[in-house]
Amino acid sequence: MTAPRSRWTAALLVGALVNPSAAYNSSIFQTVQPAFSVLLGSEPTIEALATAPDGQQLYHEGGAYHPPTGAFWCVGDKTPNSTYRPIWRVTQTDSPATVVIENITHNIPIPIGSYRNVPGSPLGDVILFAAQGTLDKTPPAGIYAMNPYPPFNTSVVIGSYCTNVFNSPDDVTVSPDGVIWFTDPPYGYGAGSRPHPTLPNQVYAFDPRTKDLRVATDMLVRPNGVKASPDGNTIYIGDTGAQLFGFAPLDPQGARTIYAFDRADGFLTNQRVFAMPLAYASAADGIKVDSYGNVWAGVTGQGVSVWDKSGMLLGVIHLPSNIGNLGFGRPGELFVLGGDTLLKISVSETVVGA
């Protein structure tokens, strides 16, 4: 199918840097450090590739790019009174006039986060999805693999921790050595789509070569977005706290913060604050890393924030959308999942997803 398309007004969403060598501020692209100007390039633009009818949240999560086919994979919010989330395969992204968005039939129970598996992994060339799961626990919550080519068949990669069902896996990434990292907060229970949690809120690591599944850390309040650095030695995890879905009041111990961890023998160590969004009350949900090691995060109510690998804020792209996730495409191409709108931000072609 081809989704409804519209272009947001240029006055609102298209900006250009007059002097890319110096710090620059506008209502959209806010440069905090000069390096951000280099990332943006001379004429960064934003356009809506597709806008859902009646405000439906069709473009909400996911954010996996598959270079061999030039396809960007994303996930919609669940439909009213349903536990089904649509998976979209987006191609021909040059403009709103050319974009093609296919609704992929699947049986993954409430998919949310997604990531393209790394070449050389025994799982092969697949798109991995974190599946929140449903109340009846069948099929199980966990990590699923989807063939990125027709017929787009799926299989369960990880369906439980020993005999314990997962809470509601939210996001997944793969480090360069092929290890799969995923977060398991209790948000499915809060949304009424999962049973009461029986496991702590944890981050897991799974090595498909050895089949070793282990708890990597349990030191977060509500672990959410997760991403590995280009060399795989650092794992970034967003902690979206406890305020969503009627949980207890915001926990001051780490809620709404992005943390960095070092890897050591399959575990995550040396937890430290990496960054906190300028809009503290907002959550840094989707996290992606470019080939330079810069961290790009979708911040609800603010837009996209970018930090270098030391945690220094480089700049902010202010967007009037409820950002759910984001993902890189071709060089210089960033997709932002704004709920009812799929945005493409064009920046410097030196910006490439890790």
Disulfide bonds with the S-S distance in Angstrom:
none
